[in-house]
Amino acid sequence: MGRNATSRTGEYRFGAVFGFIFLHLSALGVFLLPFSPRLVLWLAATYSLRMFAVTAGYHRYFSHRSYKMGRAAQFVMAFLAQSSAQKGVLWWAAQHRDHHRHSDNEDDVHSPVQQGFWWSHVGWVLSNKHDSYDPKRVADFGKYPELRWLDRYHWIPTTIFAAVVLAAGGWPAFVWGYVLSTVVLYHCTFSINSLAHLFGTRRFNTPDDSRNNWWLALITFGEGWHNNHHFVMASCRQGYRWWEIDITYAILKLLSITGIVRELRPFRIPRHLAQEAA
């Protein structure tokens, strides 16, 4: 591949593509290590912690402000979210807010309806087309210098996280608990951009192709109730029915008891649209 392999929708950065491929190849190292149930626990623990930080932090807090927390807790949440290696907190929130403004139309940054599965799943992240963002989109959080610092040096939290895993568990834990965990986390997160706009059911008549998908909801801690989310974007809860499992919301409810988070926005449907949700 050349330094700038041109695609239909932008140019891919050599460094990003190489790093992405190298991480995936490194994850194959799990087959070269002696298997141990302890390593599966490393995978599950590091995946769960960071998936929660992505869904509760990047998405429901920084992108949609669906609940409140103090400045210190806000920084910790941003740090944990960036340990997922999904770029900076302000970049993530700005891109996601743009996605909702233009969902599944020609200006959507990652619509599978407009630009196909590959682009919506990972192509847009690897391309340099969306490296930058409009700071005005996230001026509410951009006013905090510590968040601007994290966003600029977005590689620091994931590097520290990787180092902690290595120091605590050695190379086997590093391969399972950081490398493989990050790869799995990538594709489960990215599946909401791609698969959740292609497969599933539609309870609400939203202007996009967002869909509810129960198995995506399980692996992403509630994000798979995507049509619900696009209908009531500001809600902290995305599982509308009692049986729609939303692990992220359940954890946030527990944290609200301690006061770490507060004022969780409910799933409130306008009265004139209540029949649609029946």
C-alpha positions, 0 to 999 in steps of 0.5 A, a space after each residue: 500500500 502506498 503512503 496515501 492510498 486513495 479511496 472513494 471517500 478520502 485518503 487513508 493515512 499510512 500510519 493509521 492503517 499500518 497501526 491498525 493492521 499491526 494491532 490485529 496481527 499482534 492479537 493473533 499472539 493469543 494462539 502462541 501462548 499457553 491458554 489459561 482461564 486467568 487470561 480470559 478474565 483479563 480479556 473480560 475485565 479490560 473489555 468491560 471497563 473500557 466498553 463502559 467508559 466508551 458508552 457511558 463516557 464518550 457517548 452518553 456523557 460527552 456526546 449527549 450530556 445525558 447525565 451530570 458529574 463533577 469535574 474530577 469524575 469527568 476527567 477520570 471518565 475521559 481518561 478511561 474512555 481514551 484508554 480504548 484507543 479511539 482518539 480524543 474525547 473532544 474529537 469523538 464527541 464532535 464527530 458523534 454530534 455531527 453524525 446525529 445532525 446528518 444521520 444517514 444523509 450524504 453529510 453523515 461521517 459514517 453512514 453505511 446507507 450512503 457509503 457502505 459497510 467498510 467505510 462506516 465500520 472502520 474506513 472513516 476512522 483510518 482516513 484523514 478526511 475526519 482527522 479534525 473537527 469543529 471545536 464549536 461543536 464541543 465548546 461546552 467541554 472544550 472550555 476545560 483545559 484538562 480535556 483539551 490536553 487529553 484530546 491533544 495527547 489522546 495516546 497517553 491514556 491507552 499507553 498508560 493502560 497498556 503499561 499497567 496491564 503489562 506490569 500487573 500480568 506480564 506479556 500473556 496478560 498484555 496480549 489478552 488484556 490489552 491487544 486482543 481486548 482493544 481489537 474486540 473493543 474496536 469492532 464491537 464499538 464500530 458495529 453500532 455505526 455500521 450494523 446497527 444501521 443495517 440489521 434489526 427492528 425499528 420501533 420508532 419512525 426516525 428519519 434515518 435507518 437506525 435499528 434495535 438489535 438485541 445481540 449488539 446491545 449485549 456486546 456493547 452494554 446497551 448501545 444496540 438499542 440504537 433506534 430507541 437512542 436516535 428517537 430520544 437522543 438525550 436519554 441516559 437510558 437506551 433500553 426502553 422496555 424492561 427486557 431491553 438490557 442496558 448494562 451501561 444504564 444499570 451501572 450509572 444508576 448504581 453510581 448515582 446512589 453514590 453521587 458520582 453521577 447525577 440527574 440521569 435523563 429519563 427516556 421521555 416520549 412526547 405525549 403526541 408520539 406515545 402511541 408510536 411506542 406502544 
